[in-house]
Structures are given as structure tokens and as C-alpha cells.
Amino acid sequence: MKSLIAFLKKEIMEQIRSGKIMILGILFVMFGIMNPAIAKLTPWIMEIFAESLEGSGIIVTEVTVTALDSWMQFYKNIPMALIVFILLQSSIFTKEYGSDTLILSLTKGLERFKVVLSKTAVLIVLWTACYWLCFGITYVYNAYFWDNSIAENIGFSAFCWWLFGVWVISLAVLFSTVANANTGVLLGTGSVVLASYLVGLLPKINKYMPTFLTDGNSLIYGIAEPKTYTAAIMITAVSGLICFAVSIPVFNKKQL
């Protein structure tokens, strides 16, 4: 247990020293502020372009903005935030393969499964903190400017997207134990997510795919019911656990 805690501390300090925590914090705070800001500025922007649009025969009517517009921005921006998160963290395993730090820890008695466990835990905790920070900022601003009650299933839709992020992290961890470079991690993770999206285009299979959880707009607008997402939640959670479970024996056999 002491070795696990010591390695966890090492991982956290590495995140701090590399500046990744600061970058992610700024990024997610920025997105949290941008969501309501863009919605709030929409009427003003439309008013600026009204004259030029009228010259093209397009009549701009008065635009009414609600909390729904801000939440729609949230679900537009959070995919970009997740992409940046994975880009920054894709080398969490691979950067140590060519150095002596990991080998030194292992020769001192640290079990390999603890390496996978600690790195996965750090990634999930970071994603959880950053994601809910962004969500919280957007929620507070929306409550101040408008009324969040107009949006349905806010908490559930947010949970679905958080779980999808955890699933993507589990893929990144699995490919980190297979690939020797972060490019391989990114390609492997991106390929699986893309495959899930493409398969999800089939109407009868869509509701079973992890990417189905990213459709937060349907939930907040009340178009879809939470029970529709039950199968996708279960499959996402189970497949994520399988990825984590498989990554341990794969890492145990990996030549360092």
C-alpha cells in the first residue's frame, strides 16, 4: 500500500511540474465561462450583422436567449476539452518507457498492476475535477443570467458525458500499455471512438454505443428520456472496466 501511495504522489507531482494541471484548469475554466458568454452575446452579434444580412434578403428577428442555449454550447465545447485532455495525457505511460524512472520503481518492488492503477486513478480524478468544474461554472452563470429549470435532465446528461470521458480514458490506458509512443495511443483511442460513432449511425444499434452518451442536447431539450440511455451506460461502464482489466496483464508482459 505504501508503494502505491508513493507512486500516486509521484504521478501527481509530475502533473504539477509539467504544468498539465494548470493548463487543464485554465482550459476547463475558460470553456465553463465561454458557454454562457457565447449565449449571452448571441443577440448582440446578430444585431451587428443584421444590416448586412438584410442586404442579402435575410431578415433577422429578435433573438431570445435562454439557459438552453448555454447548455447547448456546453455540449459543443466539451468534446474539444476532452480531446485536449487526451492529447496532453497520451504520454503518461509512453514517456517513461524510454527512461529509467519506471524501471527504477519496479526494481524497488513496485508491482506492475500498481503502476496501471495509479496512472488510471490520476487520469480519472483529473478528468472528474476538470469536467465538473467546467459544468459547475456554466451552471452558476446560467442560474445568474437565466433559469436552469428550463433545461431538463441537467444532472443526468452531464453524468452521461462524464462517463463517456472515463470510457475514453480507459481506452487511452489500454493503448498506452500496448503502444510505445503517444501517437499509437492517440491513433488507437481515436480509432475506437470513431468506430463507435460510425456504428452508432445505424438506428437500431445507436442506443447501445458509448458515443450515444454524448447526445446531451436531446436530454436537456426533453426529446429523449433517461431510460433510453440505460443500455449505453451499462455497455460503456462494462467495456471501460474490461479495458482497464485487460491493460494489467498486457502491461505485466510488456518489455520495458
Salt bridges, closest charged atoms under 4 A:
GLU11 OE2 - LYS10 NZ 3.13
GLU11 OE2 - LYS119 NZ 2.87
GLU14 OE1 - ARG17 NH2 3.70
GLU14 OE2 - LYS95 NZ 3.13
GLU96 OE1 - LYS10 NZ 3.08
GLU96 OE2 - LYS119 NZ 2.49
GLU111 OE1 - LYS114 NZ 3.47
GLU225 OE1 - LYS227 NZ 3.54
